[in-house]
Amino acid sequence: MLASEKRDGNRKGLKRLSMTPSNAKVGFLIDEIWLLTFHGGLGRTGVYKKTASEQSRTQFRRFVRSLIDQEVEDSYRQTPQTHERHCEVLLSLKRRVDEEYGELFNGDEITMGVVQKIMNLHLKYRWCLGWITIPPHFPVDAIMLREIPRYRDTRWSRLASIEEYRDIIECAQGIAGDVPLAEWELQTFARRGIFVHGS
C-alpha cells in the first residue's frame, strides 16, 4: 500500500513550494527530473495503445507524479526502505495506475517493467542529488539486464510480474555481493563507460 493511501486518499502530490529563489531552483530541478524520468520510463517502449490521446497520457503522467512525489516525501526521504516494502510500493503503484488509466495501455494494464523503471529511475535521480536516502533497488533496463546472465535477452518494458522482477533483483544482489544495489548500478555504468566525461 502506498503511504499516501494510509491517510487521505485525496491528497495529490507535495504541497506547493513558495517560490523564493531557492525553492524556485528546487522546483526547476524537480520538473527536469520528472521529464527525464518519464522519457526513460515511457519513451520508445510502445506500451501505449495507438488510440491513447495526448491529453490522457498527460493526465496519467500527472497522476503518477503525484503518487510518487507523496510516497517519496512520506517514506523514502529520510528512511531507507527494505526490499519487501519497496516491492509493495511498486505493486500498489501498478494497481492504482491500472484502476485509473489501465485503458491507455496495451493489454489494458501497465507493465511491471514500466512501473519499476519510472519509480526506480526517479529515486535514483533524487538520491544522486542527496535529497533522499539510498534506494533499495535500481532501474532495471537493458544495460543492467545484460549484467545478469539469466536475463540478458529480456526486455525490461515487457516484465509482467512482481515475481520476475524480484528474481532479477535477487540475481543482481548475488552479483553485487555486499555492495548496495544502487551503488552497484552506478559502478556498472561507470565501468561500461556509459557516463560521458570531458577530455
Buried (B, 14 or more C-beta within 10 A) or exposed (E): EBBBBEEEEEBBBEEEEEEEEEEEEEEEBBEEBBEEBBEBBBEEBEBBBEEBEEEBBEBBBEBBBBBBBBBBBBBBEEEBBEBEBBBBBBBBBBBBBBEBBBEBBBEEBBBBBBBBBBBBBBBBBBBEEEBBBBBBBBBBBEBBBBBBEEBEEBEBBBBEEBEBBBBBBEBBBEEBEEEBBBEBBBEBBEEEEEEEEEE
